[in-house]
Every structure is written in structure tokens, then in C-alpha cells.
Amino acid sequence: MATLHSITCKEALNRVSGKGPYQYDLNAYRGCEHRCVYCFARYSQNYLLPKGEGSFFEDVFIKENIVERLERRLRSRSWKGEIINLGGVTDSYQPIEATRKLMPDILRLLIRYKNPITLSTKSVLPLRDLDLFAELSRLTFVGLDASVTTTDPNLARILEPGAPSPAARLAMLGEFVRHTNASVGVHSMPVIPYITDSDPQLTQLMLATREIGAHYWLPGTLNLRGTATRSAFFRCVGQHFPHAKQPLSVLYADGSLDRDYKVQLYKRIQALSLLHGVSTDYRCQLRQWQEKNRYDQLSLY
């Protein structure tokens, strides 16, 4: 059980850079109870705790005034309705959300202002707020995905010990496909060399995506930059996957995945996705919404 801390924030939204579909990020919490062994966000807790005390998994910070700060931003004249990503550094629906219930009020605000969102989660708790997501998706763009790195429940318990089973996450996505207008995807991030990267494992993920009717499947490679992430990951590999430790060390000699391996991985993924008829175009529904929105605005003149 994590230690909980109450904090306040000056701003609800953080401007983000990069090639993603969103421009702003909202994190209602800091820290995460899902305990993924490959988590890249461990560093983000450093400035909140005294050096050497606590951890990203053991200490969860609750932004008590996040709803108030979000409303102030959404109602400001400078706000242009940009896409907001809910939880880029931590899961908005991690276990503490079951009792603190910050997300329903956040979603009601987004509905009031008809603001587009994306959300990525390893939780099944979004089902609690299915009606709110459905309402928002009738008004604007909603992109919702679950991170599913493997369909093997035993492997998932090692890699993501605090998260629901892969089957539960996939079933949750299926409900969103059936009951909302959201763009629904399966994110297999990361694909881990020598552990989750075989053709049969990738095929199972694609078939599961197709079976639930999700709009796309999006893979991504493992990032081992940062001492905390790298050391924790390799401890897990040494304990559970000793055969993979040495070859992984070679592939990630400088923290980034070896370029030749990465090129070959994506060639295999492309071939398999074509074979099984699964799209990897995560922007397809977003482009359709943008085109419709542009047409609707032009039709007013």
C-alpha cells in the first residue's frame, strides 16, 4: 500500500512538446501504484521527496486543487480548446482514484467546455465513468487506450505487478468500443526484446486488438535511459529472465535501443499487421474528427 500525500498545484496543465496528438498534459496524481518494472517516469518524483527517501511506487501525491485549477484554465479567454492528455507521467485511474474520485469532476468540466482529450491507462476503473466518457465523446474527440504489453497473465504479473490482468484491460476497451464514440486503441509499450517481441506474442496482441474491435494497435520500444529505470529493469531481468540479461545489455549499451534491431522489429511488426489486418495508424480517428470539425466551422459561414 502506497503512502499518500496531499499537495496543491499552481497549474493543472503542462505544455508538452513532441509529435504526439496532444499539446497539454494533466496529471491528477504523482507516483503510481502499478509498479511496472520498465517505468520511465521514476525520475519525476525526485524533487518531491528528500533524496534517498520514498519512491515513485511507494509515495503517491494527490493534487487536491486540480479540478479548481483546471476550471480556471478552461474558462480563460486564452484557452483555445487544445487536446489534453490525461496522465502522461502517472495513471489517472490508478487504485487511489477508486476512493479519491478526482476524475469524474475533471470529466464533467471537460464536458462543460467540450474539450478534446486523450487518456492512456493500465486500469479498468474508467468503466466506472463510462457514461461520462460517452457523453464527452458525443461532443468532441476522445482517444482512450489501454497499455497491454502481453496477453500472458503470468508474464504481466512480473512486468506490471500492480495492474489488472491483460484480459481485464482488453475487456474494458471492448466496452468503450461498444458504448462510446471514442477512438479506442491498444498500446503495446514497450515491446521488450527477448521477452515480449516474438512473432507469436506480437500476433496474439494484434488478434486481441482485432477481436475487441479497437481502432488501432500501437507498439513502442523500451526506453532504458536513466539510472533508476535501467537498474530496476535489469534486476527484474536477472531474476526472471536470466537468458535475456546479456543480450539486452548489448542492445541497450547506451540506454537507447540498438538501431538495427529497431529497424528489423518494425519491419516484422509491419508485416504482421498487414497479415492480420490490424491498423497501426493511431491518428486515423483524430484526423476524421479534425476534418469534420473544420467542415462544421466552414459551414457556419
Secondary structure, 3 states (H helix, E strand, C coil): CCEEEEECCCCCEEECCCCCCCCEEECCEECCCCCCCCCCHHHHHHHHCCCCCCCCCCEEEEECCHHHHHHHHHCCCCCCCCCEEECCCCCCCCCCHHHHCCHHHHHHHHHHCCCCEEEEECCCHHHHHHHHHHHHHHHCCEEEEEECCCCCHHHHHHHCCCCCCHHHHHHHHHHHHHHCCCEEEEEEEEECCCCCCCHHHHHHHHHHHHHHCCCEEEEEECCCCCHHHHHHHHHHHHHHCHHHHHHHHHHCCCCCCCHHHHHHHHHHHHHHHHHHCCCCCCCHHHHHHHHHHHHHHHCCC
